[in-house]
Structures are given as structure tokens and as C-alpha cells.
Amino acid sequence: MRRRYTAEQRQQLVSEVQSTGGGVTAVAKRLGVTPSSAYLWIKEAGVEPRPLAFARVVKSSPRAPVASPFVMVEVGGATIRVEPGFDVDLLRSVVAALGDRT
């Protein structure tokens, strides 16, 4: 059975995404809405979701041994090693906090 949302619930999601700059998926999940519905509501409201942040990607040295695949993220003067199976929401929070320091 499809769940029906009120105009106020839709507006709450759109407003929260706009005001916090948070990720659409994270806000939708917290409010119990599917990401596809959230993106549809944002599009209908005429709002363009902002990207969380841009990251510079640097290819590592081809001579460096790789024991396991991982990504190094540099933000706000800090380097974060991101291993497979990382917590996406935690990484977003850390990157946002470090990005605010610059």
C-alpha cells in the first residue's frame, strides 16, 4: 500500500534540504521517505539540490603496494583513509565538520 504524504510533510523535507544543505538521501531516510520521492518533491518545488562538497581526486603512485582498496580524502588540512564498508553518514559528517574549518 502506498503511503500518502501531506503538502506540509513534503515542504518540510524540501525546506530541510535547502536550509541544512544536507544530503537528500540522508534527510529522506531520517524522515521515513524514499529517496526517489524526495528527489521528485524537490524537483516539483523547483529547487536544485546542492552538492555536499567537491573533492579533488589524486591518483597515487603506481609503485605503491596495495594491500586492500581504499581512498584517501583530504579536506580542511586533514587526511582521511576510507576503507571498504565505511559508514557513509559518518564520513559525510566528518567531511562537513572539517570543511567548516577552512
Secondary structure, 3 states (H helix, E strand, C coil): CCCCCCHHHHHHHHHHHHHHCCCHHHHHHHHCCCHHHHHHHHHHCCCCCCCCCCCCCCCCCCCCCCCCCCEEEEECCEEEEECCCCCHHHHHHHHHHHHHCC
